[in-house]
């Protein structure tokens, strides 16, 4: 029987366009724009200046503080500028490094070699992950070395590798499990060693039977790693929902997975960890899904970080004549983009292009207190009340009603008959609480 969690939604999957498309590599673009903040926490600090020559994989941004991540050059070339620019997904202005591609003789060799995990200490793994600038590739982009450093009083007994990919349209993790399962497994074992966890599961939704079969086969000889088959439901890939489904443990309000002895990492993150340990390769490229009726040739593409969306879309046949909206990510948690010179960043898992008849105007009407948003909320908050408190800037009520527990999955807005922008208002409420906390 497929495992699952309470509440959530059954959505149209829209994965047929790319789930059978093998990953193809995008040629190096003429220019990349690499933001120094592509992760949760503090931005990295530029360690290169304009006119400097850089080579592929060279560190160009030094992390600042514990919760931060290094940034690396995704092409070889010349630094054209270091300046503040809008960065995805939400358009916040951050310092960014612009590199113009140039043929440079000195090139790194990222060929994989055999690495024995038994000879690596947890400290070795964490140091390598930090040096490689690896962050969560499922969307949250939390610095991975931080997640691999649980405090002694909160030991991790189970690691869950997240292969759910519950967001409609996206298939990049699905393809990684089919095409690079050995690396995903090696990365998972490295994560287990880093946190000294004796047990692991690979969580995959049952709409990916081929991935389930591949991962079960590769785990046959692993006594302490199993594949957990999960019901196809959104947002099954949220770490709190995944922990509830696989382990029947509920992360407390305001708590973290390690509070219940669990740790969740994305499949793409595991592959990146395997690459950094076996070849020294930093996180300078990632697989994304380019999909939607507004793009001519949907595909799964390996893209250098910093590549403009325009270049990626052009590699997939370009926009259709009726393309109307470009979204970074999926339809539930993605952000619409105003310009195609926006760069791909570490947290970009997809580019979704919708046509005019799919982007419908709507008018917000008063809440009718139907309770649908409450019924589908996977973290059991009351979105309609929180939206009202956010509009009124009622920080006390926002805190009382646990606005910070919202995972911004979009289930509430999806079912709201009044078309209230609930996710937007709950994000506003969280910002109000965070700002008030900083002032106090």
N, C-alpha and C positions, 0 to 999 in steps of 0.2 A: 504493500500500500504506500502511495506517495505521501510524503510528509508535508505539513504546511503549518501556517499560523492563523490566528483569528483575524477577522475583518479583511480588508483589502478588496481588490477588484479583479474581475476576469475581463481582459481587454483583447481586442483584435490584435494579433501579433505582428502582421505585416513583415514577416522575416523571409518570405519566399524569394524575394528579389536578390538577396545576397547570401543566404545561408549555404548555397552551393558554390559560391565564388571563392576560389583560392586566393590567398593573400598575394598581392602584387606590390613590387617596390616602386615607389615614385622616384624618378631621377632627381638628383640634387637641384634645387631651385636656384635661380640667379641671385636671389637675396633672401635672407631670413631676418625676422624681427623676434628677438628672444627676450621676453619680459623677465625681470629679476624676481618677480613674485608670481610663481605658478603653483603655489602650495598654500596650505593653511599655515599661519604663523608669521614670522618676521621675514621680510624680503632679503634676498641675497645682496651682497655688495659687489659692484663691478670691480674687477681686478685687471681690466684691460682698458686701454684708452683709444680714442680715434686714431686711425692710420696704423694701428698695430696689426701685424699678421698673426692669424690664429690657424691652428690645424684642427681637423675633425676630432672631436672628443676632448679637446683642451678645456680645462676649467676656466670659465670666464666670470663666474659669480661665486663668491665665497659666502657660505651660510653665516648668518648673524644670530647666535643664540642656539639653544637646544632645539626649539621647534622652528626649524628653518631647513632649507635644502640647497645644495650646490647646483649650479647651472653650468652647462657645457655647450661648446660650439657644435652645431649640428652639420656644418659644412666647413671646408677650409676656405680661407679668404682674408679679406681686409676689413677691419672694423670701420664702418663708415660714420657711425655716430653712436653716442650714448645719451639718450634723452627720454623724457617722460612722454608716454603714449598711452592711449586707452588699451587695456588688456582684457582678454576674454576670461570668463564668459560674460561678466556683468558690465564691462566697460570702465572699470576703475582705472585712473591714470597711475601708472607705475613706471619706474625707470626701466628702460629697455635697451638692448644692444642690437644694433643693426649691422649685419655682416654681409658684404658683397662677395660672391663666390669668385675664387681665383685659383688657378692651377698652381699648387705649391708642391715642391718636390718631396718634402718630408711628409710622410703619411703614416698613421698608426696601423698596427696589425692587430686586429681583434679576432684572430682565429682561436677557436675554443680548444682547450686542453683538458686532460683528465684531472679532476680535482677530487680528493678523498675528503669527505666532510668530517670524518673522524679525526683528521689532523687539524681541523679548524676549530678554534675556540669560539664560544658565543661572542666574545669581544672582537675576534677577527671578522666575523660575519657582519656584526653591526658597523664596524669601521669601514668595511668595503662597501656596504650599502649606503652609508653616509657619504663616502667619497664619490660614489657614482650618482648621487643626487636623486635617488629613487624615492618616489612618492606613490601613494595609492593610485592605481590607474583605473579604478572603477568610477571615478568622478569626484570624490571628496578631496583627493590629492593631499592627504595627510602624510608628512614626512615619515618614511617607513622605518628609519632607525629609531624613531621615538616609540612606535608601536612594538618594536623588537626589544624594548628596554623596560619591561614591567618592573615595578618596585618589588622588593623581596617579600613584602607582606601580602602581595597579590599574585601568587604563582599561577601560571597558565597550565592547565592540564589537557586542554584540547585546542587544536588549531583547525579552523574551517577554511578551506580554499573555496572561494566564491566563484562558481561557474554558472550562476543562475542566468545572468543577463536577461532580467525580466522586463527591461524597458523595450517597448515595441520598436520595430525596425532594426535594432542594432544586432550585429552578428559577429563582431570582431573577436570576442572571447570564445565563442563557439568555434570559430575557425582556428584559433590558437590551440584549443584542446584537440582538434582533429589533426593539425599539421605539426604541432610542437609539444606533444604530450610528455616526452622525456624531460624536456626542460621545465615544464610545469611541475612535474613530480620532483625533480631535483630541487627546484626553488622551494617547494613545500617542505621537503626534508631539511633544507637549510633554515627555513623559518622555525621548524620544530626544534632544531638544534640550538638556534639562537635564544629561544625562550625556555629550552629544556622541557618541552611538552612531550609526554609519552604517547599521545593519541592524536589522530587527525582524521578529518572527513573531507571529501570533495563534494560539495553540494551542487547538483545539476538538476534543472527542471526537466520534467518528463516530456517536454516538446523537443528535446535534443537526444533522441535515442541513439544516434550514431556516436555522439560524444560520450554518452554513458557507457556504451560498449567499449570504446577505445580506452577510456580511463579505467574501467573495471579490469580490462585485460592487462594493462600496464601495472595495475596494483595487485595482481594475483599473488605475487610472492611477498607482498608487504603485510606483515602480521598486524601492524598497528595503524594502517591506513585503509579506509573504506570509502566507497562512493555512496553518498546519501541521495537517493532519488526523491525529488521534491515535486509537489504539485505545481503546475504552471499557473501562477497567480501573481499579480502585482501588488506591492513591491517585495516579492520574495527575496530579492537580492539585497535588501536593506539589512545591515549587520544584526540589528536587534531582532528582526523578523526571522533571519536565518538561524540565529542562535536558539530562538524559541522553537522553530520547526525541527532542527536537528537534535538539540540537546534537551528540549523541554525545560529550559531555564529562561527566566525573564530578567533582563537587565533592569535594575531599579531606576526610578525617575532621577534624572540628572547623573546617572552612573555611566560606566564604561563597560565594554565586554569583559575586561579583566576582573571586574568586580564579581563576575560569576565564573571565573576561571577559564574564559574563552578568549580567542584571538581570531579575527577574520582578516584574510588578505585576498585580494582579487587574483584571478588567473594570470592576467597580464603582468601584475606586480611580481608574481612568482617567476615568470619567464625572465623578467628584467633582472631579478636577483640572481637567477642562474647564469645569465650572461655576464654580469659583473664579476661573479666568482670564478667562472671558467675562462674568461677572456680579458677581464679588466675593462669591459665596455661600459661606459656610463650611460645614463638614460638620456639619449639624444635623439631618439626616434620612437614612434609608437604606431601600433595598428589602429586604424579608425575605419568605421563603416561610412561610406558615402552613398546615400540612398534617398528615395522619395520619388514621386512622380514628376518632380521638377528637374531631375538630373537624367541625362540621356543614357548613361551606362553605369548603373549602380555597381559598386565594387567594395571589397575590403582592401585597404591600401596601407602599406608601411610608409610612414611620412616623417621626414625630418622635422623636429620641433622648430617652430618659428616660420614654417612655410605658410604663405598667404592662402586663405581659403580659395581664392581665385585659381591659383595654380593647381590645387587638389581637384577642384571641380572640373577644370579644363582637362585634367588627365583622365577624367571619367566621362568624357564626351561633351562636357559643358552643360549649361542650363538649357532647359526646354524653352520654347517661345512663350509659354504661359507660366513660367516660374514666378512666384510671388514672394516667397519668404524663405530665408535661410536660417536654420536653427543649429546651434552648437549643442550636440547631445541628442537626446530623444525627445519625443513630443510631450512627455510628462514632466521632466525635470530640466529640459534644455532651455537655452536662452536665445531669443531671436537676435540676429545681428543686422546692423545697419549698413555695414560696409564689407566688401569682399577682400579688402587688404588686411582684415583681422587675421592674426596668426594662429596656427594650431599650437596648443600648449600641452603640457604633460597630462592634464586632466581631460583633454578632448577625446571622447570616445566615439563621436560620430558627427557627421554633417548631414542634416536632414533638410531636403529642399521640397517645399510644398507648392502646389499650383494655386491659381487664383480661387478656384471653386472649393478649395480645402481651407482657405483662410477666410472665414466668415465673420463679418462684423456682428457685434452683439451689444445689447444695452442692459446694464445692470438694473435690476428691480429690487424692491424691498424683500428682505428675508421673510419667508413664510413659516419659519420654525418647524420645518418638516422633519429634521433630524437625520437626513440622509448623510450629511457630512460626518456626523457622529458614528453612524453605523459602519462606515467604511474606514474610519481612521485606524491605522494599525498601531498607533501609539496611545490611543485612548484619551485624546484631548477633545475639547469641544470647539471646533474651528469657528463656528458662527459667533460664539461669545467672544472668543479671542479676537476675531476681526473687529467686532464692535469696540472692544477695549483698545485696540490699536488705533482706530479712528479717533478715539477720545484721548489718546495718549495717557491712558490710565495704567501707569506702570505697576502699581500695587496689585491690581486685578490681573494684569498680564502674568505677574510672578505667581500669584495665588493659583491661577489656572494652568500653570506649567507650560507657558509658551515656548520655553527653551527646549522642551522635549519634542517639539514638532520636527519631523525629519524632512519636511518640504517635498514630500512625494507627489503631491498634486491630486491625490484621490478625492479630497474634499471638493476642490474646484471642478473636477471632472463630473461629479454627480449633482452639483448645485443647480437647481432649476431656476434660481434667481440670477445666475451668471455673475455672482459676486466674486471678485478676484481674491479669493481666500488666501492663496499661497503668497501673493504679493503683500497682503495685509499682515499675515503672520510673520513674514520676513521683516516687515517694518516694526512689528511688535518686538521681535528679538533684538533688532538694532536699538530700539528705545531702551530696553532692559540693559543691554551691554553698555550703552552710553551712560546710563544712570549709575551703573556699577563702577565705571571708570572715574566718575566725578566724586563718588562717595569715599 
